Amino acid sequence: MGDLSISCVDGLITPPRRESVKKDDVSEHSSSSLDVSVSSPCVVVTVASDEEEPLLQNGECHLCSDMIQNSGSAETSNSSSKGIFPPGFYKKVIAETIATFLLVFVTCGAAAQSKRDQQRVSRLGASVAGGLIVTVMISAVGHISGAHMNPAVTLAFAAFRHFPWKQIPFYVTAQFTGAIFASFVLRVLLHPMVDVGTTTPSGSAFQALVMEIVVTFSMMFVTSAVATDTKAVGKLAGIAVGSAVCITSILAGPISGGSMNPARTLGPALASENYEAIWVYLAGPVIGALLGAWSYSLIRSTTDIDSVSPLTSFSSTYKLRRLESEEVQKDPLNNI
């Protein structure tokens, strides 16, 4: 028998991206009825083959493993049984701290090197390094913590019910801790350099604010698509988000520094003792992230029309042709 899959995202039933529950786990359900009346915004019920491992559990979405946990709207009995923090929550916090540490270490380290007289790293190289580290971290810890690495991203996810509000203080604390620690490590390693990748406006503060809003909007728009929409190509999330960060930072670098991340700005500011126009980099990314997530929520598809991505279509066509080729090789007399 084929796999039976049901996924509900924002009230729309669509095929889920991954298998979540083994056949033995749902044997109690009869074939005539299947109850999926759960109040969370995303419900995944899947009957998978015995040899497959569960990849999505408890209605969790692509990148944020607990992104679709109850944000205060679920039943009291359900929240009391699971509690505010899921099992192993401390692992998510640790993963977020490490990911943000490496993000700031690479991004700010490359930016600091690009400002030296020797220019050991070009500005283009610094932008590419920032995009690549985002891609790598999403691939490394995206399945553990969601790899936010950015307080603005966490707030935007929570604002649109993709992340529980009660877990925000822990995620944001982890992100700022990792960023600050990485900045002071860079201060020691790059001594006697004082500037360890701080972001300051090259023009007016208003210009930098608008630029930070626009580039963070772009990054969050892409992130919302690949992280929260089952119809997007979630397997390419790291590449998509990393590319967005790289492209936008190339443009924003000469104007605002291309922060897009309050933690990425606050850490180097503390280590370098440079707080020039820091409010721009605390407010701009938050505004841009909220606008980006809101914009994608407006255009999110609510029908099955054109729901197959080009990558999925190409993969299906390739598999069909390969099967036809194998059949011809098994029985070559059919072609005579």
HELIX and SHEET records of a PDB file:
HELIX    1   1 LYS A   23  VAL A   26  5                                   4    
HELIX    2   2 THR A   76  LYS A   82  1                                   7    
HELIX    3   3 PHE A   89  SER A  114  1                                  26    
HELIX    4   4 ARG A  123  VAL A  141  1                                  19    
HELIX    5   5 PRO A  151  ALA A  159  1                                   9    
HELIX    6   6 TRP A  165  GLN A  167  5                                   3    
HELIX    7   7 ILE A  168  LEU A  189  1                                  22    
HELIX    8   8 ALA A  205  THR A  228  1                                  24    
HELIX    9   9 GLY A  234  LEU A  236  5                                   3    
HELIX   10  10 ALA A  237  ALA A  252  1                                  16    
HELIX   11  11 PRO A  262  SER A  272  1                                  11    
HELIX   12  12 ILE A  278  ILE A  299  1                                  22    
HELIX   13  13 PRO A  310  LYS A  330  1                                  21    
HELIX   14  14 PRO A  332  ASN A  335  5                                   4    
SHEET    1   A 3 LEU A  12  THR A  14  0                                        
SHEET    2   A 3 LEU A   4  VAL A   9 -1                                        
SHEET    3   A 3 CYS A  42  VAL A  47 -1                                        
END                                                                             
